[in-house]
Amino acid sequence: MKTKNLFARLSLMLFCLLPVVAAANYASPETVPGTTYVSPADAKALFDRGVPFVDVRTASDFEAGRIPGAENLTVERDQSQSKITEQSLLEVIGSKDAEVVLYCNSTPCWRTAVAAERAVEWGFTKVYYYRLGFPSWRDAGYPVE
């Protein structure tokens, strides 16, 4: 009886840990169709040209540090909970053919790819996919706030 109970508890614990393990192994796609991949140096060149940056991380990550001037439009798995919408992105960049850089927390972060896919679906044509995101920007010694 004790063995069955222990087995049941261990099985439940393992089942609960599966999503955590799966998330730890996630790597964002290297490219997103309809977007342009940018490296940290490319992102800095776009920044220097005044291209708007949209930070799709959580509000707490954004408050902890960000690329100067970036707007925080969070992305959630449930699109109705996201702050990034077609309208909010238009308000940040002005038109669907304006340039925009989307970033998150590097390759384990799914938010940049989702935001980029949504932007393309909404008809935005100059979306820059900064897959390596804020950590690579900070590590390169670029300005942060």
N, CA, C and O atoms as a GROMACS GRO file, in nm:
protein
  580
    1MET      N    1   0.082  -0.118   0.000
    1MET     CA    2   0.000   0.000   0.000
    1MET      C    3   0.087   0.126   0.000
    1MET      O    4   0.062   0.220  -0.075
    2LYS      N    5   0.191   0.127   0.086
    2LYS     CA    6   0.279   0.243   0.092
    2LYS      C    7   0.352   0.261  -0.040
    2LYS      O    8   0.374   0.374  -0.083
    3THR      N    9   0.391   0.153  -0.106
    3THR     CA   10   0.461   0.160  -0.233
    3THR      C   11   0.372   0.222  -0.340
    3THR      O   12   0.419   0.305  -0.418
    4LYS      N   13   0.245   0.183  -0.345
    4LYS     CA   14   0.152   0.240  -0.442
    4LYS      C   15   0.132   0.389  -0.417
    4LYS      O   16   0.128   0.469  -0.511
    5ASN      N   17   0.120   0.427  -0.291
    5ASN     CA   18   0.101   0.567  -0.256
    5ASN      C   19   0.224   0.649  -0.294
    5ASN      O   20   0.210   0.758  -0.349
    6LEU      N   21   0.341   0.599  -0.267
    6LEU     CA   22   0.465   0.666  -0.304
    6LEU      C   23   0.476   0.678  -0.455
    6LEU      O   24   0.512   0.784  -0.507
    7PHE      N   25   0.445   0.570  -0.525
    7PHE     CA   26   0.448   0.572  -0.671
    7PHE      C   27   0.352   0.677  -0.727
    7PHE      O   28   0.386   0.748  -0.821
    8ALA      N   29   0.233   0.686  -0.671
    8ALA     CA   30   0.134   0.783  -0.715
    8ALA      C   31   0.184   0.926  -0.693
    8ALA      O   32   0.168   1.012  -0.780
    9ARG      N   33   0.244   0.951  -0.579
    9ARG     CA   34   0.297   1.084  -0.549
    9ARG      C   35   0.412   1.121  -0.643
    9ARG      O   36   0.417   1.233  -0.693
   10LEU      N   37   0.502   1.027  -0.666
   10LEU     CA   38   0.613   1.053  -0.757
   10LEU      C   39   0.564   1.077  -0.899
   10LEU      O   40   0.615   1.164  -0.969
   11SER      N   41   0.466   1.000  -0.941
   11SER     CA   42   0.410   1.017  -1.075
   11SER      C   43   0.348   1.155  -1.090
   11SER      O   44   0.365   1.220  -1.193
   12LEU      N   45   0.275   1.198  -0.989
   12LEU     CA   46   0.213   1.329  -0.992
   12LEU      C   47   0.318   1.440  -0.997
   12LEU      O   48   0.303   1.537  -1.072
   13MET      N   49   0.424   1.427  -0.919
   13MET     CA   50   0.531   1.527  -0.919
   13MET      C   51   0.597   1.535  -1.056
   13MET      O   52   0.621   1.644  -1.107
   14LEU      N   53   0.626   1.421  -1.116
   14LEU     CA   54   0.688   1.420  -1.248
   14LEU      C   55   0.596   1.482  -1.353
   14LEU      O   56   0.641   1.557  -1.439
   15PHE      N   57   0.468   1.450  -1.345
   15PHE     CA   58   0.371   1.506  -1.438
   15PHE      C   59   0.367   1.658  -1.426
   15PHE      O   60   0.358   1.728  -1.527
   16CYS      N   61   0.373   1.709  -1.305
   16CYS     CA   62   0.370   1.854  -1.283
   16CYS      C   63   0.498   1.922  -1.332
   16CYS      O   64   0.495   2.039  -1.370
   17LEU      N   65   0.609   1.851  -1.332
   17LEU     CA   66   0.736   1.908  -1.375
   17LEU      C   67   0.755   1.906  -1.527
   17LEU      O   68   0.841   1.977  -1.578
   18LEU      N   69   0.677   1.829  -1.599
   18LEU     CA   70   0.694   1.819  -1.743
   18LEU      C   71   0.689   1.955  -1.814
   18LEU      O   72   0.775   1.981  -1.898
   19PRO      N   73   0.592   2.042  -1.786
   19PRO     CA   74   0.592   2.171  -1.854
   19PRO      C   75   0.716   2.254  -1.825
   19PRO      O   76   0.764   2.327  -1.912
   20VAL      N   77   0.769   2.244  -1.704
   20VAL     CA   78   0.890   2.318  -1.668
   20VAL      C   79   1.009   2.268  -1.749
   20VAL      O   80   1.088   2.347  -1.800
   21VAL      N   81   1.022   2.138  -1.760
   21VAL     CA   82   1.132   2.079  -1.837
   21VAL      C   83   1.118   2.116  -1.984
   21VAL      O   84   1.216   2.150  -2.049
   22ALA      N   85   0.997   2.107  -2.036
   22ALA     CA   86   0.974   2.141  -2.177
   22ALA      C   87   1.009   2.287  -2.203
   22ALA      O   88   1.071   2.318  -2.304
   23ALA      N   89   0.970   2.377  -2.113
   23ALA     CA   90   1.001   2.519  -2.130
   23ALA      C   91   1.151   2.544  -2.123
   23ALA      O   92   1.202   2.630  -2.195
   24ALA      N   93   1.220   2.472  -2.039
   24ALA     CA   94   1.364   2.490  -2.027
   24ALA      C   95   1.437   2.451  -2.154
   24ALA      O   96   1.547   2.502  -2.180
   25ASN      N   97   1.380   2.364  -2.233
   25ASN     CA   98   1.442   2.319  -2.357
   25ASN      C   99   1.397   2.399  -2.478
   25ASN      O  100   1.444   2.372  -2.589
   26TYR      N  101   1.309   2.496  -2.461
   26TYR     CA  102   1.257   2.573  -2.574
   26TYR      C  103   1.366   2.664  -2.630
   26TYR      O  104   1.443   2.724  -2.554
   27ALA      N  105   1.371   2.674  -2.761
   27ALA     CA  106   1.456   2.772  -2.828
   27ALA      C  107   1.371   2.837  -2.936
   27ALA      O  108   1.311   2.769  -3.019
   28SER      N  109   1.367   2.968  -2.936
   28SER     CA  110   1.288   3.041  -3.034
   28SER      C  111   1.339   3.011  -3.175
   28SER      O  112   1.457   2.977  -3.191
   29PRO      N  113   1.254   3.022  -3.276
   29PRO     CA  114   1.297   2.995  -3.412
   29PRO      C  115   1.404   3.094  -3.456
   29PRO      O  116   1.404   3.210  -3.414
   30GLU      N  117   1.494   3.048  -3.540
   30GLU     CA  118   1.601   3.137  -3.588
   30GLU      C  119   1.549   3.246  -3.680
   30GLU      O  120   1.606   3.355  -3.685
   31THR      N  121   1.442   3.218  -3.750
   31THR     CA  122   1.381   3.317  -3.837
   31THR      C  123   1.230   3.310  -3.823
   31THR      O  124   1.175   3.209  -3.780
   32VAL      N  125   1.166   3.418  -3.858
   32VAL     CA  126   1.020   3.423  -3.862
   32VAL      C  127   0.983   3.473  -4.001
   32VAL      O  128   1.022   3.583  -4.039
   33PRO      N  129   0.909   3.394  -4.078
   33PRO     CA  130   0.873   3.436  -4.214
   33PRO      C  131   0.807   3.574  -4.216
   33PRO      O  132   0.718   3.603  -4.136
   34GLY      N  133   0.850   3.656  -4.308
   34GLY     CA  134   0.795   3.791  -4.322
   34GLY      C  135   0.869   3.896  -4.242
   34GLY      O  136   0.836   4.014  -4.250
   35THR      N  137   0.970   3.854  -4.164
   35THR     CA  138   1.050   3.947  -4.084
   35THR      C  139   1.195   3.943  -4.129
   35THR      O  140   1.235   3.857  -4.209
   36THR      N  141   1.272   4.036  -4.077
   36THR     CA  142   1.416   4.038  -4.101
   36THR      C  143   1.486   4.012  -3.970
   36THR      O  144   1.466   4.084  -3.873
   37TYR      N  145   1.568   3.907  -3.967
   37TYR     CA  146   1.648   3.876  -3.848
   37TYR      C  147   1.754   3.983  -3.831
   37TYR      O  148   1.817   4.025  -3.929
   38VAL      N  149   1.776   4.029  -3.706
   38VAL     CA  150   1.883   4.125  -3.681
   38VAL      C  151   1.972   4.076  -3.568
   38VAL      O  152   1.925   4.020  -3.468
   39SER      N  153   2.100   4.098  -3.584
   39SER     CA  154   2.201   4.068  -3.483
   39SER      C  155   2.207   4.186  -3.386
   39SER      O  156   2.143   4.288  -3.410
   40PRO      N  157   2.283   4.173  -3.278
   40PRO     CA  158   2.299   4.288  -3.189
   40PRO      C  159   2.355   4.412  -3.262
   40PRO      O  160   2.308   4.523  -3.239
   41ALA      N  161   2.453   4.393  -3.350
   41ALA     CA  162   2.510   4.507  -3.424
   41ALA      C  163   2.406   4.568  -3.517
   41ALA      O  164   2.398   4.690  -3.531
   42ASP      N  165   2.326   4.484  -3.582
   42ASP     CA  166   2.218   4.534  -3.668
   42ASP      C  167   2.117   4.614  -3.586
   42ASP      O  168   2.073   4.721  -3.626
   43ALA      N  169   2.081   4.558  -3.469
   43ALA     CA  170   1.985   4.626  -3.381
   43ALA      C  171   2.038   4.762  -3.339
   43ALA      O  172   1.964   4.860  -3.335
   44LYS      N  173   2.166   4.768  -3.306
   44LYS     CA  174   2.226   4.896  -3.265
   44LYS      C  175   2.221   4.996  -3.380
   44LYS      O  176   2.193   5.114  -3.357
   45ALA      N  177   2.248   4.952  -3.502
   45ALA     CA  178   2.241   5.042  -3.618
   45ALA      C  179   2.098   5.094  -3.637
   45ALA      O  180   2.079   5.212  -3.667
   46LEU      N  181   2.000   5.009  -3.618
   46LEU     CA  182   1.860   5.051  -3.628
   46LEU      C  183   1.826   5.149  -3.516
   46LEU      O  184   1.756   5.248  -3.538
   47PHE      N  185   1.875   5.122  -3.395
   47PHE     CA  186   1.856   5.211  -3.281
   47PHE      C  187   1.914   5.349  -3.312
   47PHE      O  188   1.850   5.451  -3.286
   48ASP      N  189   2.036   5.351  -3.366
   48ASP     CA  190   2.102   5.477  -3.398
   48ASP      C  191   2.026   5.556  -3.505
   48ASP      O  192   2.035   5.678  -3.509
   49ARG      N  193   1.953   5.487  -3.590
   49ARG     CA  194   1.870   5.552  -3.694
   49ARG      C  195   1.735   5.598  -3.639
   49ARG      O  196   1.660   5.665  -3.710
   50GLY      N  197   1.704   5.562  -3.514
   50GLY     CA  198   1.578   5.605  -3.454
   50GLY      C  199   1.460   5.514  -3.481
   50GLY      O  200   1.345   5.554  -3.462
   51VAL      N  201   1.486   5.390  -3.524
   51VAL     CA  202   1.378   5.294  -3.545
   51VAL      C  203   1.318   5.258  -3.410
   51VAL      O  204   1.393   5.232  -3.315
   52PRO      N  205   1.186   5.255  -3.398
   52PRO     CA  206   1.123   5.220  -3.270
   52PRO      C  207   1.151   5.075  -3.229
   52PRO      O  208   1.153   4.985  -3.313
   53PHE      N  209   1.172   5.057  -3.100
   53PHE     CA  210   1.191   4.924  -3.042
   53PHE      C  211   1.070   4.892  -2.955
   53PHE      O  212   1.022   4.976  -2.880
   54VAL      N  213   1.021   4.768  -2.967
   54VAL     CA  214   0.911   4.722  -2.884
   54VAL      C  215   0.960   4.604  -2.802
   54VAL      O  216   1.004   4.502  -2.856
   55ASP      N  217   0.953   4.619  -2.672
   55ASP     CA  218   0.994   4.518  -2.576
   55ASP      C  219   0.870   4.437  -2.541
   55ASP      O  220   0.774   4.490  -2.485
   56VAL      N  221   0.871   4.308  -2.574
   56VAL     CA  222   0.753   4.224  -2.553
   56VAL      C  223   0.762   4.142  -2.424
   56VAL      O  224   0.681   4.051  -2.404
   57ARG      N  225   0.859   4.173  -2.338
   57ARG     CA  226   0.876   4.101  -2.212
   57ARG      C  227   0.769   4.142  -2.112
   57ARG      O  228   0.689   4.232  -2.137
   58THR      N  229   0.770   4.074  -2.000
   58THR     CA  230   0.678   4.110  -1.893
   58THR      C  231   0.709   4.250  -1.842
   58THR      O  232   0.820   4.300  -1.860
   59ALA      N  233   0.611   4.311  -1.778
   59ALA     CA  234   0.630   4.445  -1.723
   59ALA      C  235   0.744   4.448  -1.621
   59ALA      O  236   0.819   4.546  -1.614
   60SER      N  237   0.758   4.343  -1.541
   60SER     CA  238   0.864   4.341  -1.440
   60SER      C  239   1.002   4.333  -1.504
   60SER      O  240   1.096   4.398  -1.457
   61ASP      N  241   1.016   4.255  -1.611
   61ASP     CA  242   1.144   4.251  -1.684
   61ASP      C  243   1.175   4.387  -1.745
   61ASP      O  244   1.288   4.435  -1.738
   62PHE      N  245   1.074   4.449  -1.804
   62PHE     CA  246   1.089   4.580  -1.866
   62PHE      C  247   1.136   4.682  -1.763
   62PHE      O  248   1.228   4.760  -1.789
   63GLU      N  249   1.073   4.682  -1.645
   63GLU     CA  250   1.110   4.778  -1.540
   63GLU      C  251   1.251   4.754  -1.487
   63GLU      O  252   1.316   4.847  -1.440
   64ALA      N  253   1.298   4.630  -1.493
   64ALA     CA  254   1.432   4.596  -1.442
   64ALA      C  255   1.543   4.647  -1.534
   64ALA      O  256   1.658   4.659  -1.490
   65GLY      N  257   1.512   4.676  -1.658
   65GLY     CA  258   1.612   4.726  -1.752
   65GLY      C  259   1.564   4.704  -1.894
   65GLY      O  260   1.502   4.602  -1.925
   66ARG      N  261   1.594   4.799  -1.981
   66ARG     CA  262   1.544   4.793  -2.118
   66ARG      C  263   1.632   4.876  -2.211
   66ARG      O  264   1.718   4.952  -2.166
   67ILE      N  265   1.609   4.859  -2.339
   67ILE     CA  266   1.674   4.942  -2.440
   67ILE      C  267   1.609   5.081  -2.431
   67ILE      O  268   1.487   5.092  -2.429
   68PRO      N  269   1.689   5.186  -2.426
   68PRO     CA  270   1.633   5.321  -2.408
   68PRO      C  271   1.527   5.355  -2.513
   68PRO      O  272   1.545   5.332  -2.633
   69GLY      N  273   1.416   5.409  -2.464
   69GLY     CA  274   1.308   5.451  -2.552
   69GLY      C  275   1.214   5.341  -2.596
   69GLY      O  276   1.114   5.368  -2.663
   70ALA      N  277   1.243   5.217  -2.559
   70ALA     CA  278   1.157   5.105  -2.601
   70ALA      C  279   1.019   5.118  -2.537
   70ALA      O  280   1.005   5.165  -2.424
   71GLU      N  281   0.919   5.075  -2.610
   71GLU     CA  282   0.782   5.067  -2.560
   71GLU      C  283   0.758   4.924  -2.514
   71GLU      O  284   0.805   4.830  -2.577
   72ASN      N  285   0.687   4.908  -2.404
   72ASN     CA  286   0.658   4.775  -2.352
   72ASN      C  287   0.516   4.734  -2.392
   72ASN      O  288   0.418   4.786  -2.339
   73LEU      N  289   0.508   4.640  -2.486
   73LEU     CA  290   0.381   4.581  -2.528
   73LEU      C  291   0.394   4.431  -2.506
   73LEU      O  292   0.442   4.359  -2.593
   74THR      N  293   0.352   4.386  -2.391
   74THR     CA  294   0.371   4.246  -2.353
   74THR      C  295   0.294   4.150  -2.444
   74THR      O  296   0.191   4.185  -2.502
   75VAL      N  297   0.348   4.030  -2.455
   75VAL     CA  298   0.285   3.923  -2.532
   75VAL      C  299   0.251   3.811  -2.436
   75VAL      O  300   0.333   3.769  -2.355
   76GLU      N  301   0.128   3.763  -2.446
   76GLU     CA  302   0.084   3.649  -2.366
   76GLU      C  303   0.036   3.540  -2.460
   76GLU      O  304  -0.002   3.568  -2.574
   77ARG      N  305   0.038   3.417  -2.412
   77ARG     CA  306  -0.008   3.305  -2.496
   77ARG      C  307  -0.153   3.325  -2.538
   77ARG      O  308  -0.190   3.295  -2.652
   78ASP      N  309  -0.235   3.375  -2.448
   78ASP     CA  310  -0.373   3.408  -2.478
   78ASP      C  311  -0.372   3.550  -2.536
   78ASP      O  312  -0.349   3.647  -2.464
   79GLN      N  313  -0.395   3.561  -2.666
   79GLN     CA  314  -0.382   3.689  -2.734
   79GLN      C  315  -0.469   3.797  -2.671
   79GLN      O  316  -0.432   3.915  -2.674
   80SER      N  317  -0.583   3.761  -2.614
   80SER     CA  318  -0.670   3.861  -2.553
   80SER      C  319  -0.606   3.923  -2.428
   80SER      O  320  -0.651   4.029  -2.383
   81GLN      N  321  -0.504   3.860  -2.372
   81GLN     CA  322  -0.434   3.912  -2.254
   81GLN      C  323  -0.310   3.994  -2.290
   81GLN      O  324  -0.251   4.057  -2.203
   82SER      N  325  -0.271   3.993  -2.418
   82SER     CA  326  -0.152   4.065  -2.462
   82SER      C  327  -0.177   4.214  -2.473
   82SER      O  328  -0.288   4.257  -2.505
   83LYS      N  329  -0.075   4.292  -2.446
   83LYS     CA  330  -0.084   4.437  -2.467
   83LYS      C  331  -0.046   4.473  -2.610
   83LYS      O  332  -0.077   4.582  -2.657
   84ILE      N  333   0.020   4.380  -2.679
   84ILE     CA  334   0.051   4.407  -2.819
   84ILE      C  335  -0.070   4.364  -2.902
   84ILE      O  336  -0.109   4.247  -2.906
   85THR      N  337  -0.127   4.462  -2.968
   85THR     CA  338  -0.239   4.440  -3.059
   85THR      C  339  -0.206   4.515  -3.187
   85THR      O  340  -0.110   4.592  -3.192
   86GLU      N  341  -0.285   4.492  -3.289
   86GLU     CA  342  -0.264   4.564  -3.414
   86GLU      C  343  -0.268   4.715  -3.387
   86GLU      O  344  -0.183   4.790  -3.435
   87GLN      N  345  -0.366   4.759  -3.310
   87GLN     CA  346  -0.382   4.902  -3.282
   87GLN      C  347  -0.268   4.956  -3.196
   87GLN      O  348  -0.216   5.064  -3.225
   88SER      N  349  -0.227   4.884  -3.092
   88SER     CA  350  -0.120   4.935  -3.005
   88SER      C  351   0.012   4.945  -3.081
   88SER      O  352   0.090   5.037  -3.058
   89LEU      N  353   0.037   4.850  -3.170
   89LEU     CA  354   0.160   4.856  -3.250
   89LEU      C  355   0.153   4.973  -3.348
   89LEU      O  356   0.253   5.042  -3.368
   90LEU      N  357   0.038   4.997  -3.407
   90LEU     CA  358   0.021   5.114  -3.495
   90LEU      C  359   0.046   5.243  -3.418
   90LEU      O  360   0.107   5.336  -3.471
   91GLU      N  361  -0.002   5.250  -3.294
   91GLU     CA  362   0.018   5.371  -3.213
   91GLU      C  363   0.166   5.396  -3.185
   91GLU      O  364   0.209   5.511  -3.176
   92VAL      N  365   0.244   5.290  -3.172
   92VAL     CA  366   0.387   5.305  -3.143
   92VAL      C  367   0.465   5.344  -3.269
   92VAL      O  368   0.553   5.430  -3.262
   93ILE      N  369   0.434   5.282  -3.383
   93ILE     CA  370   0.520   5.304  -3.500
   93ILE      C  371   0.457   5.390  -3.610
   93ILE      O  372   0.528   5.435  -3.699
   94GLY      N  373   0.327   5.412  -3.605
   94GLY     CA  374   0.265   5.506  -3.697
   94GLY      C  375   0.198   5.449  -3.820
   94GLY      O  376   0.092   5.498  -3.859
   95SER      N  377   0.256   5.347  -3.882
   95SER     CA  378   0.194   5.288  -4.000
   95SER      C  379   0.244   5.145  -4.018
   95SER      O  380   0.345   5.104  -3.961
   96LYS      N  381   0.171   5.070  -4.098
   96LYS     CA  382   0.208   4.930  -4.118
   96LYS      C  383   0.333   4.912  -4.203
   96LYS      O  384   0.390   4.803  -4.207
   97ASP      N  385   0.377   5.017  -4.271
   97ASP     CA  386   0.500   5.006  -4.348
   97ASP      C  387   0.618   5.077  -4.281
   97ASP      O  388   0.722   5.098  -4.344
   98ALA      N  389   0.601   5.114  -4.153
   98ALA     CA  390   0.712   5.172  -4.076
   98ALA      C  391   0.796   5.059  -4.015
   98ALA      O  392   0.745   4.949  -3.992
   99GLU      N  393   0.923   5.087  -3.990
   99GLU     CA  394   1.014   4.989  -3.931
   99GLU      C  395   0.987   4.974  -3.782
   99GLU      O  396   0.948   5.070  -3.715
  100VAL      N  397   1.008   4.853  -3.731
  100VAL     CA  398   0.997   4.827  -3.588
  100VAL      C  399   1.086   4.709  -3.552
  100VAL      O  400   1.095   4.612  -3.627
  101VAL      N  401   1.152   4.719  -3.436
  101VAL     CA  402   1.234   4.610  -3.384
  101VAL      C  403   1.161   4.550  -3.264
  101VAL      O  404   1.121   4.621  -3.172
  102LEU      N  405   1.143   4.418  -3.267
  102LEU     CA  406   1.079   4.346  -3.157
  102LEU      C  407   1.184   4.264  -3.082
  102LEU      O  408   1.266   4.197  -3.144
  103TYR      N  409   1.182   4.270  -2.950
  103TYR     CA  410   1.279   4.193  -2.872
  103TYR      C  411   1.223   4.145  -2.740
  103TYR      O  412   1.121   4.194  -2.691
  104CYS      N  413   1.293   4.045  -2.684
  104CYS     CA  414   1.255   3.982  -2.558
  104CYS      C  415   1.382   3.949  -2.479
  104CYS      O  416   1.474   4.031  -2.471
  105ASN      N  417   1.387   3.827  -2.421
  105ASN     CA  418   1.499   3.783  -2.336
  105ASN      C  419   1.581   3.673  -2.400
  105ASN      O  420   1.612   3.573  -2.334
  106SER      N  421   1.618   3.686  -2.523
  106SER     CA  422   1.705   3.591  -2.593
  106SER      C  423   1.631   3.466  -2.640
  106SER      O  424   1.508   3.462  -2.641
  107THR      N  425   1.708   3.366  -2.679
  107THR     CA  426   1.652   3.249  -2.748
  107THR      C  427   1.553   3.165  -2.668
  107THR      O  428   1.466   3.105  -2.730
  108PRO      N  429   1.559   3.156  -2.535
  108PRO     CA  430   1.457   3.078  -2.466
  108PRO      C  431   1.321   3.149  -2.459
  108PRO      O  432   1.223   3.089  -2.416
  109CYS      N  433   1.316   3.274  -2.500
  109CYS     CA  434   1.192   3.352  -2.492
  109CYS      C  435   1.109   3.334  -2.618
  109CYS      O  436   1.156   3.361  -2.729
  110TRP      N  437   0.987   3.289  -2.603
  110TRP     CA  438   0.896   3.266  -2.714
  110TRP      C  439   0.824   3.393  -2.758
  110TRP      O  440   0.768   3.398  -2.868
  111ARG      N  441   0.825   3.495  -2.676
  111ARG     CA  442   0.744   3.614  -2.700
  111ARG      C  443   0.781   3.690  -2.828
  111ARG      O  444   0.692   3.738  -2.898
  112THR      N  445   0.910   3.702  -2.859
  112THR     CA  446   0.949   3.777  -2.978
  112THR      C  447   0.897   3.710  -3.104
  112THR      O  448   0.844   3.777  -3.193
  113ALA      N  449   0.910   3.579  -3.112
  113ALA     CA  450   0.862   3.508  -3.230
  113ALA      C  451   0.711   3.522  -3.245
  113ALA      O  452   0.661   3.544  -3.355
  114VAL      N  453   0.638   3.510  -3.135
  114VAL     CA  454   0.492   3.523  -3.140
  114VAL      C  455   0.454   3.665  -3.181
  114VAL      O  456   0.366   3.682  -3.266
  115ALA      N  457   0.518   3.766  -3.123
  115ALA     CA  458   0.488   3.904  -3.159
  115ALA      C  459   0.519   3.930  -3.307
  115ALA      O  460   0.442   3.996  -3.376
  116ALA      N  461   0.630   3.878  -3.354
  116ALA     CA  462   0.668   3.896  -3.495
  116ALA      C  463   0.566   3.829  -3.587
  116ALA      O  464   0.526   3.887  -3.688
  117GLU      N  465   0.526   3.707  -3.553
  117GLU     CA  466   0.426   3.637  -3.634
  117GLU      C  467   0.296   3.716  -3.638
  117GLU      O  468   0.235   3.730  -3.744
  118ARG      N  469   0.252   3.766  -3.524
  118ARG     CA  470   0.129   3.843  -3.518
  118ARG      C  471   0.141   3.971  -3.601
  118ARG      O  472   0.050   4.005  -3.676
  119ALA      N  473   0.253   4.041  -3.588
  119ALA     CA  474   0.272   4.166  -3.663
  119ALA      C  475   0.263   4.140  -3.814
  119ALA      O  476   0.200   4.217  -3.886
  120VAL      N  477   0.325   4.034  -3.860
  120VAL     CA  478   0.318   3.999  -4.003
  120VAL      C  479   0.174   3.966  -4.042
  120VAL      O  480   0.126   4.011  -4.146
  121GLU      N  481   0.105   3.888  -3.959
  121GLU     CA  482  -0.036   3.856  -3.987
  121GLU      C  483  -0.122   3.981  -3.996
  121GLU      O  484  -0.216   3.986  -4.075
  122TRP      N  485  -0.090   4.082  -3.915
  122TRP     CA  486  -0.166   4.208  -3.916
  122TRP      C  487  -0.130   4.298  -4.034
  122TRP      O  488  -0.195   4.400  -4.056
  123GLY      N  489  -0.027   4.260  -4.110
  123GLY     CA  490   0.010   4.337  -4.229
  123GLY      C  491   0.127   4.431  -4.214
  123GLY      O  492   0.152   4.511  -4.304
  124PHE      N  493   0.199   4.424  -4.102
  124PHE     CA  494   0.319   4.507  -4.087
  124PHE      C  495   0.429   4.450  -4.176
  124PHE      O  496   0.450   4.329  -4.181
  125THR      N  497   0.498   4.538  -4.247
  125THR     CA  498   0.590   4.490  -4.352
  125THR      C  499   0.739   4.506  -4.321
  125THR      O  500   0.821   4.446  -4.390
  126LYS      N  501   0.774   4.584  -4.221
  126LYS     CA  502   0.917   4.606  -4.190
  126LYS      C  503   0.945   4.570  -4.045
  126LYS      O  504   0.984   4.654  -3.964
  127VAL      N  505   0.925   4.443  -4.015
  127VAL     CA  506   0.941   4.392  -3.879
  127VAL      C  507   1.080   4.331  -3.866
  127VAL      O  508   1.117   4.242  -3.942
  128TYR      N  509   1.156   4.381  -3.770
  128TYR     CA  510   1.289   4.328  -3.741
  128TYR      C  511   1.280   4.237  -3.619
  128TYR      O  512   1.235   4.278  -3.511
  129TYR      N  513   1.324   4.116  -3.638
  129TYR     CA  514   1.317   4.010  -3.536
  129TYR      C  515   1.452   4.004  -3.465
  129TYR      O  516   1.548   3.946  -3.516
  130TYR      N  517   1.458   4.065  -3.346
  130TYR     CA  518   1.582   4.068  -3.267
  130TYR      C  519   1.576   3.952  -3.168
  130TYR      O  520   1.545   3.970  -3.050
  131ARG      N  521   1.605   3.834  -3.218
  131ARG     CA  522   1.593   3.709  -3.144
  131ARG      C  523   1.679   3.705  -3.018
  131ARG      O  524   1.635   3.654  -2.915
  132LEU      N  525   1.800   3.759  -3.024
  132LEU     CA  526   1.892   3.752  -2.910
  132LEU      C  527   1.855   3.851  -2.800
  132LEU      O  528   1.895   3.832  -2.685
  133GLY      N  529   1.780   3.953  -2.832
  133GLY     CA  530   1.716   4.040  -2.737
  133GLY      C  531   1.803   4.115  -2.637
  133GLY      O  532   1.923   4.135  -2.656
  134PHE      N  533   1.735   4.155  -2.529
  134PHE     CA  534   1.796   4.243  -2.430
  134PHE      C  535   1.928   4.192  -2.372
  134PHE      O  536   2.020   4.272  -2.357
  135PRO      N  537   1.941   4.063  -2.336
  135PRO     CA  538   2.070   4.020  -2.280
  135PRO      C  539   2.188   4.046  -2.374
  135PRO      O  540   2.295   4.087  -2.329
  136SER      N  541   2.169   4.022  -2.503
  136SER     CA  542   2.280   4.044  -2.596
  136SER      C  543   2.309   4.193  -2.613
  136SER      O  544   2.424   4.233  -2.630
  137TRP      N  545   2.206   4.274  -2.607
  137TRP     CA  546   2.222   4.420  -2.615
  137TRP      C  547   2.305   4.468  -2.495
  137TRP      O  548   2.404   4.540  -2.512
  138ARG      N  549   2.264   4.428  -2.377
  138ARG     CA  550   2.335   4.468  -2.254
  138ARG      C  551   2.479   4.416  -2.255
  138ARG      O  552   2.572   4.489  -2.221
  139ASP      N  553   2.497   4.289  -2.294
  139ASP     CA  554   2.630   4.228  -2.295
  139ASP      C  555   2.724   4.295  -2.394
  139ASP      O  556   2.845   4.294  -2.376
  140ALA      N  557   2.667   4.353  -2.500
  140ALA     CA  558   2.749   4.424  -2.600
  140ALA      C  559   2.792   4.561  -2.549
  140ALA      O  560   2.872   4.629  -2.613
  141GLY      N  561   2.740   4.602  -2.434
  141GLY     CA  562   2.776   4.732  -2.378
  141GLY      C  563   2.696   4.848  -2.435
  141GLY      O  564   2.735   4.964  -2.418
  142TYR      N  565   2.586   4.818  -2.502
  142TYR     CA  566   2.501   4.923  -2.556
  142TYR      C  567   2.421   4.987  -2.442
  142TYR      O  568   2.406   4.928  -2.335
  143PRO      N  569   2.369   5.108  -2.465
  143PRO     CA  570   2.300   5.179  -2.356
  143PRO      C  571   2.174   5.106  -2.308
  143PRO      O  572   2.102   5.046  -2.388
  144VAL      N  573   2.150   5.113  -2.180
  144VAL     CA  574   2.029   5.057  -2.118
  144VAL      C  575   1.972   5.160  -2.022
  144VAL      O  576   2.042   5.250  -1.976
  145GLU      N  577   1.845   5.143  -1.994
  145GLU     CA  578   1.783   5.230  -1.891
  145GLU      C  579   1.701   5.145  -1.798
  145GLU      O  580   1.640   5.197  -1.704
   0.00000   0.00000   0.00000
